[in-house]
Amino acid sequence: MAAPTPEPVLDLGAASPTLLVSLAIVTAAGLLALASLVKLPRSIMLFAGGVGAGLLAGSPRDALPPTLLLGLLLPPLLYSAAVRRSVELVRELAGPGLLLGAVLLVATALAGAGAVAGLAPELGWAGAALLGILASVSDTRLADELGHADKVPRRIAEILEAQSVVAPVLLLSAFLIISKAAGGAPPSAETVLRTLLADWLGGAVLGLALGFAVLRLRGALDTAPIETALSFATPFAAAAAAQLLGIAVVTPIIVAALVINRGGIDRRTGATNSSPEARVIARNFWREAALLLSSLQFLLSGFALPGAVAELGDTSLAMPALLAAALLAAAQLAVALITPVGARGLRPRLVLAALPGRSALALLIVLAIPETGADGERFLARDTVLVTVVLFVVGSVIVQWLFLGPLLRRLGYDAPDPSAKEQAAAVDRALAGADGRDAGAVAATRLRLLKLRRAGAIDDAAALDGQDRLDFARCARARLEGVEPQPAQSN
């Protein structure tokens, strides 16, 4: 039986989704500014603000339907991350890299699910599986925010990158399978395999088709705002097509983003298929979109927490807290015990376990768990899973904020990795003499950057920095000369 809750100060139960989304965006922007002023991690400030709003409004359970959350936030969130990655990165990670990322994810998920099954068998197979999967996803967002991500060797960064490439594909597909079967019997191995193959193969074909279609259309346009609007619509087009075909949305979105990223520059001539202005606007738009979307996840999870805690009823909050601690320990231990390729000794293992925090993507997914199971009855484990994941992710953020810096210093990673300076110097040499005046010289410089990236001399971040600098130079030169910057055309 749910515990009685006080009357909300601000009743949002009858508010429209449009009003709630507007309030969430405004609140997130205000809390981001406040976090910057008081020098607190953005994630903690947003979560605390969400909890405060949830207490004031009573956390109405039907305020933001799960389908709205997934449909509105998930496509741009996936696209904003994938569009900043290159095909060269996927090629580098292909084989052992991606396999290692998958092994780390599966091992973490199994360790987490096993810990939950042992501590709380009443959650059933679905609750344990959901918690294990959600606990396996990590990212280096907070480490980047705190300025620690550039202090680890490039090999460790590549292993973490492999996990981030594999994670969304495995997580979303597994989540959809489990959430559909929750409340009933576990799906058979044949059903799981058939669903995964349909999602991955069908999604890859759909993503390729959409990516090439968008490239052709963008190449025919010559107006930067329209190209940016098309870029914004791309992930939603992929999601809509995937839902019409009955497959998961994640693979087509990621594949389309990779195709568009690769096709933006002709690999033979260095010519671009869109203007420098459009490229600058689109990249900056997706950077800011990624910040806002990740902020909304922490804000909305904090908003949902008071209501979920109240729905636990007679169940003590101690159990979700215990499960969150067990999941955090299981996740770190599973990663630390699996020796990655090229990372020997205790120090790299500790860094691999400590540097990535639990991903904010888990917060969005847990908010989208349906209220009812496959049997039509209410999914009783939902609130426990929601509270546990929120405590798990936020607890991971707090632990990293307090202890990651001292741990890295203790392990000897207290200065930027030397390879970062080497990559910056390589980019500077490639850009030497390219002032944006001559389109042919700019195209040749782009080819030099691509060659460095293919050779592994620079990573995605350095390559994107070089391309950004070229686009800014072209835009600045065009404005000085009073002309509209146009894409360099292939011969």
C-alpha positions as CSV (number, residue, x, y, z in Angstrom):
1,M,0.0,0.0,0.0
2,A,1.4,3.4,-1.0
3,A,2.3,5.8,1.7
4,P,0.1,8.9,1.9
5,T,1.7,12.0,0.3
6,P,1.0,15.6,1.1
7,E,-0.9,17.8,-1.3
8,P,1.4,19.3,-3.9
9,V,2.2,23.0,-3.8
10,L,2.1,23.1,-7.6
11,D,-0.4,20.7,-9.1
12,L,0.9,19.6,-12.5
13,G,-1.3,16.5,-12.8
14,A,-3.6,18.2,-15.3
15,A,-0.8,20.0,-17.2
16,S,-0.3,19.3,-20.8
17,P,2.8,17.6,-22.0
18,T,3.7,20.7,-24.0
19,L,3.7,22.8,-20.8
20,L,5.7,20.2,-18.9
21,V,8.3,20.0,-21.6
22,S,8.6,23.8,-21.8
23,L,8.9,24.0,-18.0
24,A,11.6,21.3,-18.0
25,I,13.7,23.0,-20.7
26,V,13.5,26.4,-18.9
27,T,14.3,24.8,-15.5
28,A,17.2,22.9,-17.0
29,A,18.7,26.0,-18.6
30,G,18.4,27.9,-15.3
31,L,20.0,25.1,-13.3
32,L,22.9,24.8,-15.8
33,A,23.6,28.5,-15.3
34,L,23.4,28.2,-11.5
35,A,25.7,25.2,-11.5
36,S,28.3,27.2,-13.5
37,L,28.0,30.1,-11.0
38,V,28.4,28.0,-7.8
39,K,31.0,25.6,-9.3
40,L,29.0,22.4,-8.7
41,P,28.8,19.5,-11.2
42,R,25.9,20.1,-13.5
43,S,24.5,16.6,-13.0
44,I,24.1,17.1,-9.2
45,M,22.6,20.5,-9.6
46,L,20.0,19.3,-12.1
47,F,19.1,16.2,-10.1
48,A,18.7,18.2,-6.9
49,G,16.5,20.7,-8.8
50,G,14.4,17.9,-10.2
51,V,13.9,16.4,-6.8
52,G,12.8,19.8,-5.5
53,A,10.4,20.3,-8.4
54,G,9.0,16.8,-7.8
55,L,8.4,17.5,-4.1
56,L,6.6,20.7,-5.0
57,A,4.5,19.2,-7.8
58,G,3.9,15.8,-6.2
59,S,5.6,14.0,-9.1
60,P,2.4,13.1,-11.1
61,R,3.0,9.6,-12.5
62,D,1.3,10.4,-15.8
63,A,2.9,13.8,-16.4
64,L,5.3,12.7,-19.1
65,P,4.2,9.4,-20.7
66,P,7.1,6.9,-21.4
67,T,6.3,7.0,-25.2
68,L,6.7,10.8,-25.2
69,L,10.0,10.6,-23.4
70,L,11.5,8.0,-25.8
71,G,10.0,9.7,-28.9
72,L,11.1,13.2,-28.0
73,L,14.5,12.7,-26.3
74,L,16.0,9.5,-27.4
75,P,16.4,10.1,-31.2
76,P,18.4,13.4,-30.9
77,L,20.3,12.1,-27.9
78,L,21.6,9.1,-29.9
79,Y,22.2,11.1,-33.0
80,S,24.1,13.9,-31.2
81,A,26.6,11.3,-29.9
82,A,26.9,9.3,-33.1
83,V,27.3,12.2,-35.5
84,R,30.6,13.2,-33.7
85,R,32.1,9.8,-34.4
86,S,33.8,8.8,-37.5
87,V,33.8,5.7,-39.6
88,E,37.6,5.5,-39.0
89,L,36.8,5.1,-35.3
90,V,34.5,2.2,-36.0
91,R,37.1,0.7,-38.3
92,E,39.8,1.0,-35.6
93,L,37.5,-0.6,-33.1
94,A,36.2,-3.3,-35.4
95,G,37.1,-6.9,-34.2
96,P,38.9,-7.0,-30.9
97,G,37.9,-3.5,-29.9
98,L,34.1,-3.8,-30.3
99,L,34.3,-7.4,-29.0
100,L,36.0,-6.2,-25.9
101,G,33.4,-3.5,-25.5
102,A,30.6,-6.0,-25.8
103,V,32.3,-8.4,-23.4
104,L,32.7,-5.7,-20.8
105,L,29.0,-4.7,-21.2
106,V,27.7,-8.2,-20.9
107,A,29.9,-9.1,-18.0
108,T,28.8,-5.9,-16.1
109,A,25.1,-6.7,-16.9
110,L,25.4,-10.3,-15.7
111,A,27.3,-9.3,-12.5
112,G,24.6,-6.6,-11.8
113,A,21.7,-8.9,-12.5
114,G,23.2,-11.7,-10.4
115,A,23.7,-9.2,-7.4
116,V,20.1,-8.1,-7.7
117,A,18.7,-11.6,-8.0
118,G,20.6,-12.6,-4.8
119,L,19.5,-9.5,-2.8
120,A,16.0,-9.0,-4.1
121,P,14.5,-12.2,-5.7
122,E,11.0,-10.7,-5.3
123,L,11.8,-8.4,-8.3
124,G,11.7,-11.4,-10.6
125,W,13.7,-12.1,-13.7
126,A,12.6,-8.9,-15.4
127,G,13.6,-6.6,-12.6
128,A,17.0,-8.2,-12.2
129,A,17.7,-8.2,-15.9
130,L,16.6,-4.6,-16.3
131,L,18.8,-3.4,-13.5
132,G,21.7,-5.4,-14.7
133,I,21.5,-4.0,-18.2
134,L,20.9,-0.4,-17.1
135,A,23.9,-0.7,-14.7
136,S,26.2,-1.8,-17.5
137,V,26.0,1.5,-19.5
138,S,28.7,4.1,-18.8
139,D,30.1,7.3,-20.2
140,T,32.9,9.7,-19.5
141,R,30.7,12.8,-19.4
142,L,31.5,13.8,-15.8
143,A,35.2,13.0,-16.2
144,D,35.1,15.4,-19.2
145,E,33.3,18.0,-17.2
146,L,35.8,17.8,-14.4
147,G,38.8,17.9,-16.7
148,H,40.1,14.4,-16.0
149,A,39.3,12.5,-19.3
150,D,42.4,13.9,-21.1
151,K,44.8,12.6,-18.4
152,V,44.5,8.9,-19.3
153,P,46.5,7.1,-22.0
154,R,44.9,7.0,-25.4
155,R,44.6,3.2,-25.3
156,I,42.3,3.4,-22.2
157,A,40.3,6.1,-23.9
158,E,39.8,3.9,-27.0
159,I,38.5,1.0,-24.8
160,L,36.0,3.3,-23.2
161,E,35.1,4.6,-26.7
162,A,34.4,1.0,-27.8
163,Q,32.0,0.6,-24.9
164,S,30.2,3.8,-25.8
165,V,29.8,2.6,-29.4
166,V,28.4,-0.8,-28.5
167,A,26.4,0.3,-25.5
168,P,23.3,2.0,-27.1
169,V,22.8,-0.8,-29.6
170,L,22.9,-3.6,-27.0
171,L,21.1,-1.6,-24.3
172,L,18.1,-0.4,-26.3
173,S,17.5,-3.8,-28.0
174,A,17.7,-5.7,-24.8
175,F,15.6,-3.2,-22.9
176,L,12.8,-3.4,-25.5
177,I,12.8,-7.2,-25.4
178,I,12.7,-7.4,-21.6
179,S,10.2,-4.6,-21.1
180,K,7.7,-6.2,-23.5
181,A,8.0,-9.6,-21.7
182,A,8.0,-8.1,-18.1
183,G,5.3,-9.7,-16.0
184,G,5.3,-12.9,-18.1
185,A,7.7,-15.7,-18.8
186,P,11.3,-14.9,-20.0
187,P,11.6,-14.8,-23.8
188,S,13.1,-17.8,-25.5
189,A,16.6,-17.7,-26.9
190,E,15.2,-18.1,-30.4
191,T,12.9,-15.0,-29.9
192,V,15.8,-12.9,-28.5
193,L,18.1,-13.9,-31.4
194,R,15.4,-13.3,-34.1
195,T,14.5,-9.9,-32.6
196,L,18.2,-8.8,-32.3
197,L,19.0,-9.8,-35.9
198,A,15.9,-8.0,-37.2
199,D,16.8,-4.9,-35.2
200,W,20.5,-4.8,-36.1
201,L,20.4,-5.9,-39.8
202,G,17.1,-4.2,-40.6
203,G,18.3,-1.1,-38.8
204,A,21.6,-1.0,-40.6
205,V,19.9,-1.2,-44.0
206,L,17.5,1.5,-43.0
207,G,20.2,3.8,-41.6
208,L,22.3,3.4,-44.8
209,A,19.4,4.3,-47.1
210,L,18.4,7.3,-45.0
211,G,22.0,8.5,-44.6
212,F,22.7,8.5,-48.3
213,A,19.3,10.1,-49.1
214,V,20.1,12.9,-46.6
215,L,23.5,13.4,-48.1
216,R,22.1,13.7,-51.6
217,L,19.5,16.2,-50.4
218,R,22.0,18.3,-48.5
219,G,24.3,18.4,-51.5
220,A,21.5,19.9,-53.5
221,L,20.7,22.7,-51.0
222,D,22.6,26.0,-50.7
223,T,21.0,27.5,-47.6
224,A,22.6,26.9,-44.2
225,P,19.4,27.2,-42.1
226,I,17.5,24.7,-44.3
227,E,20.5,22.3,-44.1
228,T,20.4,22.6,-40.3
229,A,16.7,22.0,-40.2
230,L,17.3,18.8,-42.2
231,S,20.0,17.7,-39.9
232,F,17.6,18.2,-36.9
233,A,14.9,16.2,-38.6
234,T,17.2,13.2,-39.5
235,P,17.1,11.3,-36.2
236,F,13.3,11.7,-36.0
237,A,12.9,10.4,-39.6
238,A,15.0,7.4,-38.7
239,A,13.0,6.7,-35.6
240,A,9.7,7.1,-37.4
241,A,10.7,4.8,-40.2
242,A,12.0,2.2,-37.7
243,Q,8.8,2.2,-35.8
244,L,6.8,1.8,-39.0
245,L,8.9,-1.2,-39.8
246,G,8.7,-2.7,-36.3
247,I,12.4,-2.5,-35.4
248,A,14.3,-0.7,-32.7
249,V,15.2,2.9,-33.4
250,V,18.8,2.9,-32.2
251,T,20.7,1.2,-35.1
252,P,19.2,3.2,-38.0
253,I,19.9,6.5,-36.1
254,I,23.5,5.6,-35.4
255,V,24.2,4.2,-38.9
256,A,22.6,7.2,-40.6
257,A,24.7,9.5,-38.4
258,L,27.9,7.7,-39.4
259,V,27.1,7.7,-43.1
260,I,26.3,11.4,-43.0
261,N,29.5,12.2,-41.1
262,R,31.6,10.2,-43.5
263,G,29.9,11.5,-46.6
264,G,30.2,15.1,-45.6
265,I,33.7,15.2,-47.2
266,D,34.7,13.6,-50.4
267,R,37.5,11.2,-49.6
268,R,39.2,11.7,-53.0
269,T,39.1,15.5,-53.5
270,G,38.5,16.9,-50.0
271,A,35.4,18.7,-51.3
272,T,32.4,19.1,-48.9
273,N,28.8,18.6,-49.8
274,S,27.6,21.5,-47.7
275,S,28.7,25.0,-47.0
276,P,31.2,25.8,-44.2
277,E,28.5,27.9,-42.5
278,A,26.0,25.0,-42.5
279,R,28.7,22.7,-41.1
280,V,29.6,25.1,-38.3
281,I,25.9,25.7,-37.4
282,A,25.1,21.9,-37.4
283,R,28.0,20.9,-35.3
284,N,27.5,23.6,-32.7
285,F,23.8,22.8,-32.7
286,W,24.3,19.2,-31.9
287,R,26.9,20.0,-29.2
288,E,24.4,22.2,-27.4
289,A,21.6,19.7,-28.0
290,A,23.7,17.0,-26.3
291,L,24.2,19.2,-23.3
292,L,20.5,20.1,-23.0
293,L,19.3,16.5,-23.5
294,S,21.7,15.0,-20.9
295,S,20.6,17.8,-18.5
296,L,16.9,16.9,-19.0
297,Q,17.6,13.3,-18.1
298,F,19.0,14.2,-14.7
299,L,16.2,16.8,-14.1
300,L,13.4,14.4,-15.1
301,S,14.8,11.6,-13.0
302,G,15.0,13.8,-10.0
303,F,11.4,14.9,-10.7
304,A,10.2,11.3,-10.8
305,L,12.0,10.2,-7.7
306,P,9.7,11.5,-4.9
307,G,6.6,9.9,-6.6
308,A,8.4,6.6,-7.1
309,V,9.6,6.5,-3.5
310,A,6.0,7.2,-2.3
311,E,4.7,4.3,-4.5
312,L,7.1,1.9,-2.8
313,G,4.7,1.9,0.1
314,D,5.7,-0.3,2.9
315,T,9.0,-1.2,1.1
316,S,11.9,0.6,2.8
317,L,14.1,2.9,0.8
318,A,17.0,0.9,2.2
319,M,16.5,-1.9,-0.3
320,P,16.9,0.3,-3.4
321,A,19.9,2.0,-1.8
322,L,21.4,-1.4,-1.1
323,L,20.7,-2.6,-4.6
324,A,22.3,0.6,-6.0
325,A,25.4,0.1,-3.9
326,A,25.6,-3.5,-5.0
327,L,25.2,-2.6,-8.7
328,L,27.9,0.0,-8.4
329,A,30.3,-2.4,-6.8
330,A,29.5,-5.2,-9.3
331,A,29.9,-2.9,-12.2
332,Q,33.3,-1.6,-11.1
333,L,34.5,-5.1,-10.1
334,A,33.5,-6.7,-13.4
335,V,35.4,-4.1,-15.4
336,A,38.5,-4.2,-13.2
337,L,38.7,-8.0,-13.3
338,I,38.6,-8.3,-17.1
339,T,42.1,-7.5,-18.4
340,P,41.6,-5.5,-21.7
341,V,43.9,-5.9,-24.6
342,G,47.1,-3.9,-24.1
343,A,46.2,-2.8,-20.6
344,R,48.3,-4.8,-18.1
345,G,48.8,-4.3,-14.5
346,L,46.6,-2.8,-11.7
347,R,46.7,0.9,-12.7
348,P,45.0,0.6,-16.0
349,R,42.3,-1.7,-14.6
350,L,41.6,0.8,-11.8
351,V,41.3,3.7,-14.3
352,L,39.0,1.6,-16.5
353,A,36.8,0.9,-13.5
354,A,36.8,4.4,-12.1
355,L,36.9,6.8,-15.0
356,P,33.5,6.1,-16.7
357,G,30.5,7.0,-14.6
358,R,27.1,5.4,-15.0
359,S,25.4,6.8,-18.1
360,A,22.6,9.3,-18.0
361,L,21.1,7.2,-20.9
362,A,20.0,4.7,-18.2
363,L,17.9,7.5,-16.6
364,L,16.0,8.1,-19.8
365,I,15.4,4.4,-20.3
366,V,14.3,3.7,-16.8
367,L,11.8,6.6,-17.0
368,A,10.3,4.8,-20.0
369,I,9.6,1.5,-18.4
370,P,5.9,0.8,-18.9
371,E,3.5,0.8,-16.0
372,T,2.0,-2.5,-17.0
373,G,3.6,-5.8,-17.9
374,A,3.0,-8.3,-20.6
375,D,0.2,-9.9,-18.6
376,G,-1.7,-6.6,-18.5
377,E,-1.1,-6.2,-14.7
378,R,0.8,-3.4,-13.2
379,F,4.6,-4.1,-13.3
380,L,5.2,-4.0,-9.5
381,A,9.0,-3.9,-9.8
382,R,8.9,-0.7,-11.8
383,D,9.2,1.8,-8.9
384,T,11.9,-0.2,-7.2
385,V,13.9,-0.4,-10.5
386,L,13.4,3.4,-11.1
387,V,14.5,4.4,-7.6
388,T,17.4,2.0,-7.7
389,V,18.7,3.2,-11.1
390,V,18.3,6.9,-10.1
391,L,20.3,6.3,-6.8
392,F,22.8,4.2,-8.7
393,V,23.5,6.8,-11.4
394,V,23.5,9.8,-9.1
395,G,25.5,8.0,-6.5
396,S,28.1,7.2,-9.2
397,V,28.2,11.0,-10.0
398,I,28.8,11.9,-6.4
399,V,31.5,9.3,-5.9
400,Q,33.3,10.5,-9.0
401,W,33.0,14.1,-8.0
402,L,34.6,13.4,-4.6
403,F,37.2,10.7,-5.4
404,L,38.1,10.5,-9.1
405,G,40.6,13.4,-9.0
406,P,42.5,12.1,-6.0
407,L,42.5,8.6,-7.3
408,L,44.0,9.6,-10.7
409,R,46.6,11.7,-8.9
410,R,47.4,8.7,-6.7
411,L,47.8,6.5,-9.8
412,G,50.1,9.0,-11.5
413,Y,47.6,10.3,-14.0
414,D,47.7,13.9,-12.9
415,A,48.8,15.6,-16.2
416,P,47.3,15.6,-19.7
417,D,48.3,12.5,-21.8
418,P,51.4,13.4,-24.0
419,S,49.6,12.0,-27.1
420,A,47.1,14.9,-26.8
421,K,49.9,17.5,-27.4
422,E,51.3,15.3,-30.3
423,Q,47.9,15.2,-31.9
424,A,47.4,19.0,-31.6
425,A,50.9,19.6,-33.1
426,A,50.0,17.2,-36.0
427,V,46.8,19.2,-36.7
428,D,48.6,22.5,-36.6
429,R,51.1,21.2,-39.1
430,A,48.3,20.0,-41.4
431,L,46.5,23.4,-41.2
432,A,49.7,25.5,-41.8
433,G,49.0,27.9,-44.7
434,A,45.3,27.3,-44.9
435,D,43.8,30.7,-44.2
436,G,40.4,30.0,-45.9
437,R,41.1,32.1,-48.9
438,D,41.7,29.4,-51.5
439,A,39.0,26.6,-51.7
440,G,41.4,24.2,-53.3
441,A,44.0,24.7,-50.6
442,V,41.3,24.1,-48.0
443,A,40.2,20.9,-49.7
444,A,43.8,19.7,-49.8
445,T,44.1,20.4,-46.1
446,R,41.0,18.4,-45.4
447,L,42.6,15.5,-47.2
448,R,45.7,15.8,-45.0
449,L,43.5,15.7,-41.9
450,L,41.6,12.6,-43.2
451,K,44.9,10.9,-44.0
452,L,46.2,11.6,-40.4
453,R,42.9,10.2,-39.0
454,R,43.0,7.1,-41.2
455,A,46.6,6.5,-40.1
456,G,45.6,6.7,-36.4
457,A,47.9,9.7,-35.9
458,I,45.0,11.7,-34.5
459,D,41.7,10.7,-32.9
460,D,38.2,11.9,-33.7
461,A,38.3,14.9,-31.4
462,A,41.5,16.2,-33.0
463,A,40.2,15.6,-36.5
464,L,36.9,17.4,-35.7
465,D,38.9,20.3,-34.2
466,G,40.9,20.6,-37.4
467,Q,37.8,20.5,-39.6
468,D,36.1,23.1,-37.3
469,R,39.0,25.5,-37.7
470,L,38.9,25.1,-41.5
471,D,35.2,25.9,-41.6
472,F,35.6,28.9,-39.3
473,A,38.4,30.2,-41.5
474,R,36.3,29.8,-44.6
475,C,33.3,31.6,-43.0
476,A,35.5,34.4,-41.7
477,R,37.2,34.9,-45.0
478,A,33.8,34.9,-46.9
479,R,32.4,37.5,-44.5
480,L,35.5,39.8,-44.9
481,E,35.0,39.5,-48.7
482,G,31.3,40.0,-48.5
483,V,30.3,36.7,-50.2
484,E,28.4,33.7,-49.0
485,P,30.7,30.7,-48.2
486,Q,30.0,27.9,-50.6
487,P,31.0,24.2,-50.5
488,A,34.0,23.2,-52.5
489,Q,32.8,21.2,-55.5
490,S,34.2,17.9,-56.6
491,N,35.7,17.7,-60.0
